[in-house]
């Protein structure tokens, strides 16, 4: 059986940057799962957009982005994932009354993140279960709450 691969949602990185306890949990996850961990380009974009200073950007690059780039562990949504994200949003409009004009960029990114993780066979680790459960009602993908147990199959 192959080892499961994981990618973290941006909110887990953001919380770790702000809270020492969350940072300790993130570091423990990295320690246990480094060989199985990937970074979504969608998450990278959100993290970069959230930097407030050049120093913050350099820290993000050094401690997160460059680590995954050097290891060839960046997952990028394919053209198929982009078009499927439109289909998922359209289905949410039809089935659940989602109003497209009120859809946040973050929710659109969540759909893209879910689909690109599914394509790559990656389990998404997130504490945003509400939004991802909504997406999962339309299309299947695997996601778990933080922090998964260290059994690599």
Secondary structure, 3 states (H helix, E strand, C coil): CCCCEEEECHHHHHHHHHCHHHHHHHHHHHHHHHHHEEEEHHHHHHHHHCCCCHHHHHHHHHHHHHHHHHCCCEECCCHHHHHHHHHHHHHHHHHHCCCHHHCCHHHHHHHHHHHHHHHHCEEEECCCHHHHHHHHCCCCCCEECCCCCCCCC
